[in-house]
Amino acid sequence: MGLDTVELLMAIEEGFGLGIPNEAAERLTTVGDMHAYLVSELARLGRPDRDDVRVYEKMRDIICHQTGLKPDEVVPTASFVEDLRLD
């Protein structure tokens, strides 16, 4: 995991108030993977902020803020490394 990816992961953890274990983070290769993980983890924790659409929008906003990407570039199928060019 490169520095850009680690910084993004930390911003997402802070934004959602949860930790993402390294083992899980290594499997989150696309925006959709990250979204599914966040929704699942928030539901597992019984958090009220687990609405699918709101989680996606918040996650997308964090990604855009951290990377300078436009919202239309952050799509579920986008790979963090290959499409979003995070190292």
C-alpha positions in Angstrom: 0.0 0.0 0.0 1.4 3.3 -1.1 1.4 6.6 0.8 -1.6 8.0 -1.1 -3.6 4.9 -0.4 -2.7 5.0 3.3 -3.6 8.6 3.6 -7.0 8.0 1.9 -7.7 5.0 4.1 -6.9 7.1 7.2 -9.3 9.9 6.0 -12.1 7.4 5.4 -11.5 5.8 8.8 -11.7 9.3 10.4 -14.7 10.3 8.3 -16.7 7.3 9.3 -15.3 6.9 12.8 -14.1 3.4 12.5 -10.9 1.4 11.9 -10.2 -0.7 8.9 -7.9 -3.6 9.7 -4.9 -4.1 7.3 -6.2 -7.5 6.2 -9.5 -5.9 5.1 -7.9 -2.9 3.5 -5.8 -5.1 1.3 -9.0 -6.6 -0.2 -10.6 -3.2 -0.9 -9.3 -2.6 -4.4 -12.2 -0.7 -6.0 -14.5 2.1 -4.9 -17.3 -0.4 -4.8 -15.4 -2.8 -2.5 -14.8 0.1 -0.1 -18.4 1.1 -0.2 -19.7 -2.4 0.4 -17.2 -2.8 3.3 -18.3 0.5 4.9 -22.0 -0.3 4.7 -21.4 -3.8 6.1 -19.2 -2.6 8.9 -21.6 0.2 9.9 -24.5 -2.2 9.9 -22.5 -4.7 12.0 -21.9 -2.0 14.5 -25.5 -1.0 14.5 -24.7 2.6 13.4 -27.5 4.8 12.3 -25.4 6.3 9.5 -25.3 3.2 7.4 -27.7 4.3 4.6 -26.3 3.0 1.4 -26.6 6.2 -0.7 -25.4 8.5 2.1 -22.4 6.2 2.8 -21.5 6.3 -0.9 -21.8 10.1 -1.2 -19.7 10.7 2.0 -17.1 8.2 0.9 -17.0 9.8 -2.6 -16.6 13.2 -1.1 -13.7 12.1 1.0 -12.0 10.4 -2.0 -12.5 13.6 -4.0 -11.2 15.8 -1.3 -8.1 13.6 -0.7 -7.2 13.1 -4.4 -8.5 16.1 -6.2 -10.6 13.9 -8.5 -14.0 15.0 -9.7 -17.1 13.1 -8.4 -17.9 11.6 -11.8 -14.5 9.9 -11.8 -15.2 8.1 -8.5 -17.4 5.3 -9.7 -18.0 1.9 -8.0 -15.9 0.0 -10.7 -12.9 2.3 -10.4 -9.8 0.7 -9.1 -7.9 2.8 -6.5 -4.5 1.9 -8.1 -5.3 1.6 -11.8 -8.1 4.0 -12.4 -7.7 6.6 -9.6 -3.9 6.3 -9.8 -3.2 6.0 -6.1 -0.1 4.2 -5.2 
